[in-house]
Amino acid sequence: MEPCLEGMEGTIEIQRLYVDEKYHGLGVGGALLKHVQNVAKDLGFVHLWLGVWEENFKAQKVYERFNFRKIGVRKFVLGSCVQHDWIMISRL
């Protein structure tokens, strides 16, 4: 669990949500995200969180439209490169 999430009740993480590029802009990602939010809420979770690469501005905008907000940062190591993911959370 990420330190910025400690003490938060009922958290569940989205680890990966990808849509093939040819379907970008058609609402597929939004529909998937809305469905995940509904299922998580139905299962009794209170918060949905995820990590998104700090340079993935397009994804960040999508998550913000679904009421996610940045609450922290974590290091992400890709080979010898250290990158940073934003930790974003949404209250269901």
Secondary structure, 3 states (H helix, E strand, C coil): CCHHHCCCCCEEEECCCCCCHHHCCCCHHHHHHHHHHHHHHHCCCCEEEEEEECCCHHHHHHHHHCCCEEEEEEEEEECCEEEEEEEEEEEC
